[in-house]
Amino acid sequence: MDINTLRILATIASFIVFIGLMVWTWQHRNTSDFKDAANLPFTDDQS
């Protein structure tokens, strides 16, 4: 196994992780969680 084979495997693994993150992000069951997280900077903390 040479260095080019390792580079190819790392590229493929990174691409698979990227696609997995994109699928996870665009699932409808996560929409409300992401909307809540997007509004966190605008909440008024009374601590």
Residue pairs with C-beta under 8 A, 6 or more apart in sequence:
24 30
25 34
